[in-house]
């Protein structure tokens, strides 16, 4: 088996499968200037008129901005916009254990001067 047909390489996996394959869903392409690009990639066999595989074409699609937006949306959904803290509801849903029963009750009074004027706007 040649180095190019190695199953650890995208083209090699495509040659072995003999069909179009999607590659790793979290691939990163690093440019010569060390800039990283999130990519989706696909490999497809190139066939001759008689159906024999002659080679492989690998297509890269830059999804850097889409993945950045996905990460931002996931963060925003899980965190309070005012404080940046993890939402209690999300942390409870992420845990399979129920909230522990309180051992004692504590009452706290917080006075926020001018908070009413902030709420009214």
N, C-alpha and C positions, 0 to 999 in steps of 0.2 A: 504494500500500500504506500503510495507516495505521501509526502508531507502535506500536500494540498488536499488530499482525500482523507486526511485524518478526521475521525468522528468528533474530535474535540474542537474542530474549526467549523464555522457555519457552512462553508461550501462543502466540506466533507460530509456533514450530516445530511445535507440536501442530496449529495450524490448517492449516499447509502439508501436514503428513503426513496429517491427517484421521483420526488414530487415537491411541490411548493411547501416550505415550512416557515412558520413564524419562529423567530429566535427569542432569546431571553427578553422578558418584559421589562427588565430594569437595566438595559444596556446603556453604557456611557461611552461616548466617543471623545477622545482627548486629542485636541489639535496640536500642531507643532508648537504653538505658542502656549501650550498647557491649559488652554481654555477647555472646559468640559461642556459637552452637549448631551442632554438626555435624548435617546433615540429609540424608535421602534425600528426593527429591521426584519427583513424577509429575504429568504434565499429561494431562487427558482431555477430548475434545470433548463438548460438550453438544448433543444433537441434538433436533430437533423431531419430531413424530409422523411427518412425511413424510421424515425422514432428513437434513434440511438442518442444517448446523452453525450453532447459535445463539450459541455462546460456548465458553469453556474453563474448566474448574475445575483449579486447581493444588493438590495436597495435599502438605504437608510432614510428615515424620515425624522426630522428634528421636532421633538415634542417637548423641548425644554420649557417653553412658556406654559403649555398645557399642564405639565407635571407641577410646575411652580404654583399655578392656580389651584390644582387639586390639593397640594399640601396646605396652602393658605386657607382653603375652604374647610378642610378637616380640622385645622387649628382653630379657626373661627367658630366652628360648630361645637368644639369641645371646651372653649375658654370664654370666660366672661369678658365682654368688650370693654368694660370700664376698668376692671382691675387686672385683667390678663390671667387671672387664676383659673384653674380647672373648674368647670361647673360641677357642683355637687351631684346633680342628676346624672351627668356623664360618668363621673367616677363611680357612682353606685351601679350604673348599668354595666360598666366594664368589669365589675367584680361580681363573681358568682355568689359570694357570701352576703347574707342580709346585713343591714345596719345592726351593730350591737345594741342591746338594750342599755339605756343609761343607768348607771349605778346610783346617781343622785341628781337632783334637779338644781340648776343654778340659774338665777335670774340676773340679767345684766341690763343696765340702762345706759344708753348712749345718747348724748345730746349733741346734735350737729347744728351749730349756729349757721343760719343762712341757707340751710338745705332746702327749705320750702321755696325760696326764690329760684333755686337751680331747677327744682322739679317743675315749677310753673312755666319755664321757658321751653 
